[in-house]
Amino acid sequence: MKLQLLLALIGAIALEVSSFTFNPLQGHTSLSLAQGNRGKTTQLYGWDGEDDDDDFDYRPSSINVLGTPMIPCCTNVANSGIGTGFYRNGYCSTGDTDVGRHTVCIRVTDDFLNFSEEAGNDLRTPNEDYVFPGLRDGDIWCLCAQRWAQAFNEGRAPKIFLQSTHEKTLDYVPLDLLMSYAIDKRESHEILNRLNEERAKLDRLF
């Protein structure tokens, strides 16, 4: 009986899914964007050039910052037919060739686009060589973790979808800070609470 219960609990944790509506043709469109947070004193630091692990999983089964399977960030950016992510598969997955760590699923704002251009990276202009459709306010995109950290330090970080943000992001930004910028905050809290409940049940078994 205990073995059956244990297997059931493990299965529940492994199969944890999000509770909000997702349109695979448009990406995250069913949630409203809250206003950005400014005036933070926390300082974040970007990639230092060292790579401690070169075999990250870039398949759709990759794990998000909540510890559950990632859901797509956006598979059709601005109706361009192009998926977001380093692999252009709609997921913010990463791997050994993605040194920039395009792991943060964001909803683009004009303020962030201005910040990025000021930092030397024009994200508005399409670039066929990189299968890049060009971004505008409201688009959903997988952003480099260190760029998000830089934008945060300047008070211009965009909001994010935690359930589509790869766990590698936690090497750059702590979960509590990501949660404060989460568009899917309520759903993410519900997932974490359910996982904690399942873990507590497992602990009681042992």
C-alpha positions in Angstrom: 0.0 0.0 0.0 2.8 2.4 0.9 4.6 1.6 -2.4 1.5 2.3 -4.4 1.0 5.6 -2.6 4.6 6.6 -3.1 4.4 5.9 -6.8 1.2 7.9 -7.0 2.8 10.9 -5.3 5.9 10.8 -7.5 3.6 10.6 -10.5 1.7 13.6 -9.3 4.9 15.7 -8.9 6.2 14.6 -12.3 3.0 15.4 -14.1 2.4 18.8 -12.5 1.0 21.2 -15.2 0.0 24.8 -15.4 -3.6 25.9 -14.7 -4.0 28.8 -17.1 -5.1 28.8 -20.8 -2.3 28.7 -23.4 -2.8 29.4 -27.1 0.0 27.6 -29.0 -0.4 29.8 -32.0 0.0 33.1 -30.1 1.9 32.2 -27.0 1.0 33.6 -23.6 -2.0 35.8 -24.2 -4.6 35.0 -21.5 -2.9 36.8 -18.7 -2.8 40.6 -18.1 0.5 42.4 -17.7 1.1 44.2 -14.4 3.2 47.3 -14.1 6.9 46.9 -13.8 8.8 47.2 -10.5 11.3 49.9 -10.1 13.6 51.3 -7.5 15.0 47.9 -6.4 18.3 48.0 -4.6 19.3 44.4 -5.3 22.1 44.0 -7.8 22.2 41.1 -10.2 25.2 39.9 -12.1 25.3 38.4 -15.6 27.2 35.5 -17.1 30.9 35.5 -16.1 32.1 33.6 -19.2 32.4 30.3 -17.3 30.2 27.4 -18.2 30.0 24.8 -15.5 27.7 22.4 -17.4 27.5 21.8 -21.2 24.7 19.3 -21.5 21.5 21.2 -20.7 18.4 19.6 -22.0 16.9 21.7 -24.9 13.9 19.4 -25.5 10.4 20.5 -24.6 10.6 18.3 -21.5 13.1 20.8 -19.9 12.4 21.9 -16.4 11.3 25.4 -15.4 12.2 27.5 -12.4 9.4 26.0 -10.4 10.7 22.5 -10.9 8.0 21.3 -13.3 8.1 20.6 -17.1 8.3 23.8 -19.1 5.4 24.9 -21.2 6.0 26.8 -24.5 6.8 30.5 -24.3 5.7 31.4 -27.8 5.6 29.2 -30.9 4.5 32.0 -33.3 6.0 35.4 -32.5 3.9 38.3 -33.8 2.2 35.8 -36.3 5.6 35.5 -38.0 5.6 31.7 -38.0 8.8 31.8 -36.0 9.0 30.3 -32.6 11.0 31.9 -29.8 14.0 30.5 -28.0 17.5 29.8 -28.9 16.4 26.8 -30.9 13.3 28.6 -32.3 11.1 25.8 -31.1 8.9 28.0 -28.9 10.7 27.0 -25.6 13.2 28.9 -23.5 15.4 25.9 -23.5 19.2 26.1 -23.4 22.2 23.9 -24.3 25.9 23.9 -24.8 25.8 26.2 -27.8 23.6 28.7 -26.1 26.2 30.7 -24.2 23.8 33.6 -23.8 21.3 31.5 -21.9 18.1 32.5 -23.7 16.0 31.1 -20.7 13.7 33.9 -19.5 10.2 34.0 -21.1 9.2 37.7 -21.1 6.4 39.9 -22.3 8.2 42.7 -24.3 7.6 46.3 -23.4 8.6 49.5 -25.3 10.7 50.5 -22.2 12.7 47.3 -22.4 13.2 47.6 -26.1 14.5 51.1 -25.6 16.8 49.8 -22.9 18.1 47.0 -25.1 18.8 49.4 -28.0 20.7 51.7 -25.6 22.7 48.7 -24.6 23.6 48.0 -28.2 21.1 45.3 -29.1 18.4 46.4 -31.4 15.5 44.0 -30.9 13.0 45.9 -33.1 14.6 45.2 -36.4 14.0 41.8 -38.1 17.1 39.8 -39.0 16.6 36.9 -41.5 20.1 35.6 -40.9 19.2 34.8 -37.3 15.6 33.9 -38.0 14.6 36.9 -35.9 11.2 38.5 -36.6 11.8 41.7 -34.7 9.9 42.5 -31.6 7.3 45.1 -30.5 5.4 45.9 -27.3 3.4 42.9 -26.1 5.3 40.2 -28.0 6.5 37.1 -26.1 10.2 36.2 -26.3 12.9 34.2 -24.7 15.4 36.6 -23.3 19.0 36.1 -22.2 19.2 35.7 -18.4 22.0 38.1 -18.0 20.2 40.7 -20.1 17.2 40.5 -17.9 19.5 40.9 -14.9 21.0 44.0 -16.5 17.6 45.4 -17.2 16.6 44.7 -13.6 19.6 46.6 -12.3 18.4 49.6 -14.4 14.8 49.3 -13.2 13.6 48.3 -16.7 13.1 44.6 -16.5 10.1 43.2 -18.3 7.5 40.9 -16.7 8.0 37.1 -17.1 6.2 33.8 -17.3 7.7 31.5 -14.7 6.2 28.3 -16.1 8.1 28.9 -19.4 11.3 30.1 -17.8 14.1 27.5 -17.7 15.6 26.5 -14.4 19.1 27.6 -15.5 17.8 31.2 -15.0 18.2 30.5 -11.2 22.0 30.7 -11.7 21.5 34.4 -12.4 18.3 35.5 -10.5 16.8 34.1 -7.3 13.3 32.7 -7.5 11.8 35.2 -5.0 12.8 38.0 -7.3 11.5 36.3 -10.4 8.3 35.7 -8.6 7.9 39.4 -8.0 8.0 39.9 -11.8 5.8 37.0 -12.7 2.7 37.4 -14.8 1.6 34.0 -13.8 2.3 34.6 -10.1 -1.0 33.1 -8.8 -0.6 29.9 -10.9 3.0 29.6 -9.9 2.3 29.9 -6.2 -0.4 27.2 -6.6 2.0 24.9 -8.3 4.7 25.4 -5.6 2.1 24.8 -2.8 0.9 21.6 -4.4 4.5 20.4 -4.8 5.3 21.2 -1.2 2.2 19.3 -0.1 3.3 16.3 -2.1 6.8 16.5 -0.8 5.4 16.7 2.8 3.4 13.5 2.1 6.5 11.7 0.9 8.4 12.9 4.0 5.8 11.4 6.3 6.1 8.1 4.5 9.7 7.9 5.6 
